[in-house]
Amino acid sequence: MLGARKTQTVLKQTIVFTAITGAVVLSLSGCSTISVKSQDPIEQLVKQRENVITSKNLSSNTYSSLHTAGLDEQSCFSDFNDCLTQIKDSQYSTAYTPRQLSILAELHYDHALKITKKKQCKTFFNKNGQIIAPAVNQTQACIIDYQSNLLSAIRYSYAYLFFDQLTNQNYKKAKLANDLDFQTQDIYNAASNNIIESLYKSANEQPSINHDNKKINANQQYRLMSRTIANNQLNVFVPNDQKLTSSSFNKAGSYADIEHLTPTASLKLSGLNTISKRAGFGTSYLAQLHGRQKTSVFNELESSNNNQTQYETDDPHTRIYPTGNLLLTSVILPKGKNLDTVLSTHSFNIHLYSPFKDKTVNILGDEYPLAANFTASYASWLVENQLSQVGYLNMLYQKQHQSLPRLFMLEPYNPNKRIIIMMHGLASSPTTWVGLTNDILNDPKLQESYQVWQVFYPTNMPMLETRYQVQRLILAAYKLIDADNTTTAGKNSVIIGHSMGGVISRMMLSDNDLTKNFNDLVNSPNDPEAIQNNELNNFLLNTYHQPSLAGRFKLNAIPQIDTAIFISSPHRGTKFADLWFTKALRKIIKLPAEIVRLDIGNEEQKISNTSLGALLLRNGASQLSDKSAFMQLTNNVKINSRVSYHSIMGNAKDELVSRLEVFEDNQSSDGIVPYKSSHLEGAKSETIISGGHDIHTNPKTVVVLRKILHTHLKAHPIKK
């Protein structure tokens, strides 16, 4: 027993001695313990590319530099100027290298962020590090220090990104981008965004800014404002547009009218199949103007309560809405054409470009693509204008004042881009075109060649009336943008119509006078009540919009449009409109109060059964019936010979559709509209796609539409 205890004691002493001896040896030799472990390659890639922007931690490149200089992050923050000196001394070189510039850019940005967390500075910044102090405090030391470090981060990151040009090296030689390039561009973009946000905030709080609109620079921009930050001078330049769209638009504003300025990177866009972006230099913003149009159910009801009921005298120009959701791309350029000048300059030019108009920016003699997120402005417009909900409201709510169509321009008007007009269908709205519109934005060639106009019209209107009012609106828009018929935008336009929108579009491309057709309809020997109908028709003719009634029946093709695309359009009507449940729906669809304003008392139903009453007093859904007076009147409408047109229809034959008896003669149908109703003789192309009535949202349809648009561009190239 004693022997065993003695053995255990000796063993313990041996272990302790060995541990102490090992520690002493390691400390004397200066060696460290090295280990090698496996790790997830993706994890390593993320860590390798992270920096203070993506992870709130310094990049491995900057951390290594601090370690080499005998520093850590906390000691560097405590005495930042001394930290910068030690880092430079540790490089044993008086000349800057790209790696040094990248390190200095990140350290200055990190220092700016840490200033916002200082105890004495917290009240001037929110939790995201953005300035919240009133304009009177813009001279406060915390804010000045913060902005000065941001400008230094911009200066050094810019010097890194354009190092070869600034040092006259062979910069045109192609090279692969490395992790440091991406990290440093992140610093440039983030610091630029913070500077622009602080300038925008102070500009909003100081309305006395002197907008020097007459000072135009070589880029054809005017100086919006100047700011001094410590010893740094900043000049802000914007596109040389006194108005953001045509000067004729009374709703257009200037760049001083921006209500919200939001970096598109901070917007989470959902509900879209694709996000249309252009990779490039600069920071992308969404600028929303004061007074921009916002169409919502609440606004519609409020307007109705205010008794805004102008009808025939309503000026269509008041219903043309230039976009109030603008895209801007910022580029901040330190003054100087060589490295030493850039690193010592205290003068910065901030350029804001319209990425729809400006595709590139010239920096030090070379052209670089401008970054943009085209989907951001479109998505914001859709969110602010709840058109799908308003579309249903317009069908069911009789007293609303918005019984007239509206036209929305989805980007600032460009005289050098052709126009696509989109017409939605029954109980629908421009939101139905999300897929196609976004795909146009996502196709570089189409995006740079076309601008989209969305027409929104109440589908409870009689279709003759809708055609008349929509055409007035479109012609008024063309007159605004191209009164002299000299621009690219005023020629070779394309109109795309789905369902009812296609039926209305066809009438806007015709030169037919429907008066004779109407007389034949009234005097039809098959009408057993012809005499009574004639009496009632004469009553209507004498009381209903006497001066302008002829305008509803005389069709004149819109001269600016030369191509049409009809999708699932019932040009000859559909039996679907006469099924029991669609008849029930037709009964609750209300005509606008401005239409039903005849003093006819209990005779309304009787009058609506007359030939003229059926054309002028029945809602659009009823007129889609293949037995309706409207379809009889317009059955033989011919499209102007100069217009090329294409038909796209769906084929959704299944058991349910067969039961509804929509099919005839084994021809295809989309479940609502049969082939024989959609088919038009003389179409340049006709495409049948497997799918239902909503085939305009089908990706295959979008492919066909894009092909047609590219063909249209080849036939009508845009002169640069």
FENNOR-V446106 format. One record per helix or strand of 2 or more residues. SS is the DSSP state (A for helix, B for strand). FROM is the first residue (numbers start at 1). LEN is the number of residues. Records with the same first field share a line. If there is no record, write none. Layout:
BEGIN
SS = FROM-LEN ; FROM-LEN
END
This chain:
BEGIN
A = 2-28 ; 41-9 ; 60-9 ; 73-6 ; 80-11 ; 98-18 ; 122-3 ; 135-3 ; 141-21 ; 163-4 ; 179-27 ; 255-3 ; 264-3 ; 297-9 ; 316-4 ; 339-6 ; 374-11 ; 387-10 ; 430-13 ; 444-6 ; 463-19 ; 500-8 ; 515-8 ; 530-14 ; 546-8 ; 575-4 ; 580-9 ; 601-8 ; 611-6 ; 620-4 ; 629-6 ; 655-5 ; 675-4 ; 695-3 ; 699-17
B = 221-9 ; 232-8 ; 258-6 ; 277-2 ; 283-7 ; 320-2 ; 325-10 ; 347-7 ; 360-4 ; 366-5 ; 372-2 ; 406-4 ; 418-6 ; 450-7 ; 493-6 ; 561-7 ; 644-8 ; 685-6
END
